[in-house]
């Protein structure tokens, strides 16, 4: 997959060729390919992606389901029952084995599908020039000859030969193992240079650490250096989290204990009580199968997969699964302001020059709108001050505007889009007049120095530097200010600071713009050309309204006991005004990056608790803030977008990257990526995280008492020397039918109304808490009492043993259904109409179980297998009534326990 258009220099490596020759070799131009040509090349070269690791074959995945202790026990039991010629038992056991495997197979498939869907949503994007227009494209669509623009934090999407570079440094560890970023430039290097020394080349998979550049794509997909080395993406993600691993270990440990107890019971029954072996053996098998929570790990996996999918639907894409658990316990959300709490729909509303203020009209990004001064419309093209503003706004700018129908869109940074629209309003002809200036060099924006500078030349031999950036940063570079009609004057810092405060207090984001004329032979721009050499043109005030849904989400956080902290690069007064608008609580105190910088760790640790607004921060401060918050035992979610945010995102308990405005570096460091960059989606993810955790707790709280109750029935009967109230085959049946339906239904439970009214869960709260152990004991005891009670009731009435067993078994299933309705509401009560209404999934499961029970109770062929007798309607209703009493008893016990805990907590 090399050169599509061979040329005379073929054979010379690309890094040894000048940029023009590289472009020529690929039949490309600096303006990019046309769409038609790109399509032609795509059909020739295929998609720019590496093949994924091969998927496991379905047959193998199915067979894997048999590799499980429970299945071994069951198969062993089938062999023994067959040897004893108990063919019905053998058949039932084998059916259980098969159905178990099928359920496991389907569940695992669903979980994997959920993960695959997520992976597709994270397809990276690249900034490409096609038909002369910058556009963001799926990386897979790149073809050799495309021109790709890279900026800090971008992952290089294909192998590129640079044709333009500004202070570009690349982190090539993925390829060379070298972790220190290397300098890149366009000058050719020796043909024999090693990979790490080929400075004009950018290789796919490496990371832009700083600077900007453009390059022509020279290799895609498997032809890239990384493609040739690795061949395929070997990372196969599985649905695993610490909690699941913990539950897996618990289930394995429990299984071992149960099997030991089973063997001991077998020995006891056979040797001490001298019970008939065949019956005893089946009872022990029934007991083991009932007690072993075989479905639990699979159901928990499904619960997580369901959570991952729901979060994705709410625009939060989980990259690292443990994040689902952490999200549920988040107690502080540290959020960026621009684009997350605000709409990032920027509009210039004010311009401040040294003796005047302009009001700028217009809607959206349309480059048209009235400009007024002291309430009077201005003819902008005739106003020299406005012309200075417009030139700076248009030239010191990387964005472009496009019109689709009546609306204008920005390609690039929305703030720069707003500046482009401003320039268009001033010229009254859109950005066209500024195109006669060509950019010769630039210092890209960096959150550390907070300004951007460009050097431009026009055809008449003029050269000018333009700078825009945070006012403090730009003012520090200026010596003079432009005075309309009076040449340049010394800078009046007091005036400007007062104006900055005035605009910022209204919630405006304030930028300063400055200029400097330089001799035309100057072609390189250095920071030394700026320091103390600039003339301030004035201030630009932009508005960026808060997101309405963020306001609601902030309120939801307050009720849920989650603190929201705003960490912004913006000015303190702007940050405070926006914080007030979105309803942050503590707006009187703002800590700035400069103050934070000089604070000792101990002082910072105190300050982070009292402060909710952090302004003019740089990415390094974010890392200190996360650490300080964590020192209080808080679980911190932190948002970020830039390459330098990666350490803080990694350090946070839940690092959250912006999907639209975020760099690849930030996305890769984050556990969650927000598809819509919206604060409300973070809160939705936290809500879903809490729901998933609740559901995991519900699955466990339903499964363990149920299986314990079933198993205890057999144990008690054996010890007491009684006949079994439920036959072993019936226990196998009940276990199979309920675990596959009722147990699974809880994985799909929606968020409870009270979920976001609870304080955050402590970070290390054990899943198997004292309350759960008590619940297991209570429910097993009630199960035992009811099952034996119903059995003896029937016997006392003179019913047959088979009838009594059928009644006991059906009552047990009914109890399980009522137990399910009880477990569904851990934050509220189960005795409401809403709780009784359930969900379609719950009712589908209840219906399935009911039909299955009716079938084995009344259909003669099944009755023969399961040894059942048809129940009378009266007994059926009695069983349901017992279920209702059971539910009410559990609910009364829960409410009393909660009340006791509340009064104890209040004391
Ligand atoms: P947040 O951290 O909440 O997203 P932010 O976008 O304001 O806020 P930064 O991107 O660090 O944070 O920007 C800090 C300041 O730098 C801005 O307030 C603005 O004054 C200036 N600035 C931002 N982008 C540019 C740019 N492209 N060119 C010049 N100056 C910029």
Boltz pocket constraint, residues with backbone or C-beta under 6 A from the ligand:
constraints:
  - pocket:
      binder: B
      contacts: [[A, 335], [A, 336], [A, 337], [A, 338], [A, 339], [A, 396], [A, 413], [A, 415], [A, 416], [A, 445], [A, 447], [A, 450], [A, 451], [A, 452], [A, 468], [A, 469], [A, 470], [A, 471], [A, 509], [A, 510], [A, 511], [A, 567], [A, 568], [A, 569], [A, 570], [A, 571], [A, 617]]
      max_distance: 6.0
